[in-house]
Amino acid sequence: MEISNAVFYKCSSKKTPEIDGQKLFKILAKVESEHASVWKKLLKLDKIEFPKYNSCASDYKPNLEESHQREERAIKFYGEAAADATNPRIKEIFKAFIEVETDHLKLSEKRLN
């Protein structure tokens, strides 16, 4: 999920014509990449592959709408994962990600309204 979101945001930062959108999506791409790095460490993976992605919209609003949907899915996923987690440290990580993804959701809500 974090890798998919990172490449979506990277694409959006390049295609969105508005400067505000470019900045927002660039920051979100960086944060999502950092989340992927956390999972890389926890899962003891050698490296993370970030596939090429060019299917985002060329306009700000559709990218914001997709961002909103992606963040809602992430919040739901991490909420369910936190509820199911038996390891206290993993549960804590899931809850921290919920907070960050909720902040991302607020950023898109603010711009969509």
NUNU-681928 format. One line per field, with one value per residue (C-alpha): x negated, y negated, z; residue in three letters. Coordinates in steps of 0.02 Angstrom, whole numbers. Example, Ala and Ser with C-alpha at 12.3 -4.5 7.8 and 13.67 -1.06 7.14 Angstrom:
% NUNU-681928
px <- (-615  -684);
py <- (225  53);
pz <- (390  357);
r <- (ALA  SER);
***
This chain:
% NUNU-681928
px <- (0  -137  -234  -78  -35  -214  -220  -45  -97  -260  -162  -35  -173  -239  -72  28  13  48  -105  -9  33  -145  -212  -78  -100  -290  -283  -156  -266  -412  -311  -238  -413  -470  -326  -381  -557  -488  -406  -566  -659  -526  -511  -701  -689  -844  -766  -602  -552  -458  -377  -351  -177  -107  81  123  230  162  276  267  444  450  281  346  499  392  277  428  483  308  292  463  410  246  334  457  318  208  358  401  218  198  352  284  103  43  -131  -124  -261  -176  -8  -93  -163  7  85  -52  -21  166  124  12  135  275  171  151  339  367  251  355  520  463  423  577  699);
py <- (0  -124  -88  -107  -271  -335  -306  -380  -538  -551  -541  -669  -789  -787  -798  -918  -1093  -1189  -1229  -1190  -1018  -985  -1028  -929  -772  -782  -788  -646  -540  -565  -518  -363  -311  -330  -218  -88  -99  -63  95  142  134  227  363  370  348  314  176  101  92  -66  -25  -155  -231  -356  -330  -478  -620  -778  -885  -928  -886  -706  -673  -746  -635  -481  -536  -546  -369  -300  -377  -312  -136  -153  -211  -67  60  -2  -9  172  223  133  220  390  362  459  384  220  137  182  121  -43  -62  -31  -162  -288  -259  -288  -460  -506  -443  -538  -697  -658  -635  -806  -885  -820  -862  -1041  -1062  -973  -1080);
pz <- (0  47  -112  -219  -134  -150  -337  -359  -265  -362  -526  -462  -410  -588  -680  -571  -646  -484  -378  -217  -285  -342  -169  -77  -181  -172  18  25  -91  27  182  99  44  224  280  153  227  400  334  242  407  506  376  351  163  60  -43  -100  -281  -330  -498  -632  -625  -746  -728  -617  -684  -761  -653  -470  -415  -481  -398  -235  -247  -276  -134  -21  -68  -45  128  180  127  222  381  370  337  480  597  562  574  741  808  754  806  957  963  1062  957  793  861  908  732  653  767  724  539  568  640  494  363  451  434  248  234  313  186  41  129  157  -27  -93  6);
r <- (MET  GLU  ILE  SER  ASN  ALA  VAL  PHE  TYR  LYS  CYS  SER  SER  LYS  LYS  THR  PRO  GLU  ILE  ASP  GLY  GLN  LYS  LEU  PHE  LYS  ILE  LEU  ALA  LYS  VAL  GLU  SER  GLU  HIS  ALA  SER  VAL  TRP  LYS  LYS  LEU  LEU  LYS  LEU  ASP  LYS  ILE  GLU  PHE  PRO  LYS  TYR  ASN  SER  CYS  ALA  SER  ASP  TYR  LYS  PRO  ASN  LEU  GLU  GLU  SER  HIS  GLN  ARG  GLU  GLU  ARG  ALA  ILE  LYS  PHE  TYR  GLY  GLU  ALA  ALA  ALA  ASP  ALA  THR  ASN  PRO  ARG  ILE  LYS  GLU  ILE  PHE  LYS  ALA  PHE  ILE  GLU  VAL  GLU  THR  ASP  HIS  LEU  LYS  LEU  SER  GLU  LYS  ARG  LEU  ASN);
***
